[in-house]
């Protein structure tokens, strides 16, 4: 999955003016997008490469390479490391809701690349559909891992409420229970169960809505809860 998404990202940015704005990321240029993905890959694969059990400082940017050369180096390195490191290797991870195992990074790297591929393809107006199963896994990552990581940072949750996330084209569904300053509780939503907020639509729409890439009228209910779930603002 990573290699396919990485290749599509690389193709989308190959011949674009680096100063071209990115429609999905106001204030970003294509060069910003390229550097961001390269830096993300260098930082995240360092955990897989070293097996560090503690948080590490990002390495300083590599000098002497153009943004695309730097990206190509990190794409190649990431493909090698992801293949070599088993998912059950103990390693520090970024969310209080996630186990300290390498598969958490495998998953994060894959979905970050999907997200940036989407961003890049909006620049050239050639956005391809994202497989529903991949979107389901991405939704699950957001709800079970990213939301908790977000709330563990500088935006602590003070909302006590629930939300249902129910894509219309797949059988999976989720109920998220929020409590102030606690890791959210997640379980499958029962048929007909509703929360204080409801998120529904095709899996692809839900996935990219959670990352603040799409607007959709079917996201209804308590706006405070929806704001907690929509993790992609500024990302």
Long-range contacts (C-beta under 8 A, 24 or more apart in sequence): 1-110, 1-114, 1-134, 2-78, 2-79, 2-82, 2-109, 2-110, 2-113, 3-79, 5-110, 5-113, 5-114, 5-117, 6-75, 6-78, 6-79, 6-113, 6-117, 8-117, 8-120, 8-121, 8-128, 9-37, 9-113, 9-116, 9-117, 9-120, 10-71, 10-72, 10-75, 12-117, 12-120, 12-121, 12-123, 12-124, 12-126, 13-68, 13-71, 13-120, 13-123, 14-68, 16-123, 16-124, 18-67, 20-123, 21-123, 22-119, 22-120, 22-122, 22-123, 23-122, 23-123, 24-118, 24-119, 24-122, 24-213, 25-119, 28-119, 30-120, 30-123, 31-67, 33-116, 33-119, 33-120, 34-67, 34-68, 34-70, 34-71, 35-67, 35-70, 35-71, 36-116, 37-71, 37-74, 37-112, 37-113, 37-116, 38-67, 38-70, 38-71, 38-73, 38-74, 40-109, 40-112, 41-74, 41-75, 41-77, 41-78, 41-109, 42-74, 42-77, 44-105, 44-108, 44-109, 44-112, 45-74, 45-77, 45-78, 45-81, 45-82, 45-105, 45-109, 47-91, 47-92, 47-93, 47-102, 47-105, 48-81, 48-82, 48-85, 48-89, 48-91, 48-102, 48-105, 48-106, 49-81, 49-85, 51-89, 51-90, 51-91, 52-91, 52-92, 53-90, 53-91, 53-92, 53-100, 54-92, 55-92, 55-94, 56-92, 78-109, 82-106, 82-109, 94-149, 95-145, 95-146, 95-148, 95-149, 95-152, 96-148, 96-149, 96-152, 96-183, 97-144, 97-145, 97-147, 97-148, 97-149, 97-183, 97-184, 98-144, 98-145, 98-148, 98-149, 104-145, 107-137, 107-141, 107-145, 108-141, 108-145, 111-137, 111-138, 111-141, 114-138, 115-211, 115-213, 115-232, 118-208, 118-213, 119-213, 129-204, 130-204, 130-207, 130-208, 132-167, 132-169, 132-170, 132-202, 132-203, 132-204, 133-170, 135-167, 135-170, 135-203, 135-204, 135-206, 135-207, 136-167, 136-170, 136-172, 136-203, 138-207, 138-210, 139-165, 139-167, 139-172, 139-174, 139-203, 139-206, 139-207, 139-210, 140-172, 140-174, 142-207, 142-210, 142-211, 142-229, 142-231, 143-174, 143-176, 143-184, 143-186, 143-210, 143-229, 144-186, 146-231, 147-176, 147-184, 147-228, 147-229, 147-231, 148-183, 148-184, 150-228, 150-231, 151-181, 151-183, 151-184, 151-228, 152-183, 156-180, 156-181, 157-181, 157-182, 157-184, 157-228, 159-222, 159-224, 159-225, 159-228, 161-195, 161-196, 161-197, 161-222, 161-224, 161-225, 162-195, 162-196, 162-197, 162-225, 163-195, 163-196, 163-197, 163-198, 163-199, 163-221, 163-222, 163-225, 163-226, 163-228, 163-229, 164-189, 164-193, 164-194, 164-195, 164-197, 164-198, 164-199, 164-200, 165-189, 165-199, 165-200, 165-206, 165-229, 166-198, 166-199, 166-200, 167-200, 167-201, 167-202, 167-203, 167-206, 168-200, 168-201, 168-202, 169-202, 169-203, 170-203, 176-229, 178-225, 178-228, 195-221, 195-225, 196-221, 196-222, 196-225, 197-221, 197-222, 197-223, 197-225, 197-226, 197-229, 199-226, 199-229, 211-235
